Amino acid sequence: MSEDLASVERRVKSYWYRDGIGELAAGLMLILLGVFFFLLEFFGEDSTIGAILQPSLVLVLIGLFALGRRVVEALKGRLVYTRTGFVEYESAEPKLRHRLFAGLAAGLLAAAFALAASQLKPLQTVPALTGLIGGVLLVLWQFRAAGLSRFTILAACSIALGLWLSLSALTEGYAISLYYAGMGLAMLASGGLVLQSYLRQNSKRQ
Amino acid sequence: MLVMVLSAVKSADFLFLERETGLTKGNLSAHLSKLEAAGYVKIEKTFKGKYPLTVCSLTAAGRKALGDYRQKMDEALQTVAKTNRRPSLR
């Protein structure tokens, strides 16, 4: 009985990810973030534009999240609700032990990379670290999305791209902007293919 | 199955429930009516942006009833498992 409910829960929770719209929105946000970091590196921190851009990163992130939510709601309303229905999920409060574990894991990861950075001087650590964190987040997203395997592929892309950019001759700023733009394109492609498949399989209800 | 699907979400519309449960429209309506009459399901008409929706959600009584049912089923299965493990007297 418990197993049946668990499999029903998994299937229902994976519904949100079946259309690929979340990845499309995330891809768009990442590309815009890549543009932000590119502009920051291009103009330089010492320029007027750089002086404005640098402290506005938090505002940019908040704005991008808000934009992402609006894009998802608009696309789901237009394409998904009329085809396969509407569902709203309970917002789960993360348990204290999960938060402690996440904090501990983040701390250990940061310490490991600080140590690696001091040892591996030719390697730019920020793109590699960003790629690794992106990969971990995508794997965690896969668990939330009830095991949809495309997130594993995106996680592998993230780690590989981060590592490749770390070993490249690009400056750190351009490497980071290229990472976000590259992952944005990967997620746009992934989300686009999934959405195309979804629309083909599910016609609009009259 | 219908109650299990509703227990995994905050609310869901008729179309989603029809697809996830595999029930026909008529069957699903009948089930929902009975569950609403028993106080286990709440049905309300709302809007998501500009889209009209009729959404269903499990009430607290419905969640409790599902929890009680699961507990009884688990106990029954454990009893059956214990009975099967006992050696035969023949």
Chai-1 contact restraints between the chains, C-beta under 6 A:
chainA,res_idxA,chainB,res_idxB,connection_type,confidence,min_distance_angstrom,max_distance_angstrom,comment,restraint_id
A,M1,B,R70,contact,1.0,0.0,6.0,A-B,restraint_1
A,M1,B,M73,contact,1.0,0.0,6.0,A-B,restraint_2
A,M1,B,D74,contact,1.0,0.0,6.0,A-B,restraint_3
A,L5,B,M4,contact,1.0,0.0,6.0,A-B,restraint_4
A,V8,B,M4,contact,1.0,0.0,6.0,A-B,restraint_5
A,E9,B,A8,contact,1.0,0.0,6.0,A-B,restraint_6
A,V12,B,V5,contact,1.0,0.0,6.0,A-B,restraint_7
A,V12,B,A8,contact,1.0,0.0,6.0,A-B,restraint_8
A,G77,B,G49,contact,1.0,0.0,6.0,A-B,restraint_9
A,G77,B,Y51,contact,1.0,0.0,6.0,A-B,restraint_10
A,T84,B,R19,contact,1.0,0.0,6.0,A-B,restraint_11
A,G85,B,D13,contact,1.0,0.0,6.0,A-B,restraint_12
A,G85,B,L15,contact,1.0,0.0,6.0,A-B,restraint_13
A,G85,B,F16,contact,1.0,0.0,6.0,A-B,restraint_14
A,F86,B,D13,contact,1.0,0.0,6.0,A-B,restraint_15
A,F86,B,L53,contact,1.0,0.0,6.0,A-B,restraint_16
A,V87,B,V9,contact,1.0,0.0,6.0,A-B,restraint_17
A,V87,B,A12,contact,1.0,0.0,6.0,A-B,restraint_18
A,V87,B,F16,contact,1.0,0.0,6.0,A-B,restraint_19
A,E88,B,K10,contact,1.0,0.0,6.0,A-B,restraint_20
A,E88,B,S11,contact,1.0,0.0,6.0,A-B,restraint_21
A,Y89,B,V9,contact,1.0,0.0,6.0,A-B,restraint_22
A,Y89,B,K10,contact,1.0,0.0,6.0,A-B,restraint_23
A,E90,B,K10,contact,1.0,0.0,6.0,A-B,restraint_24
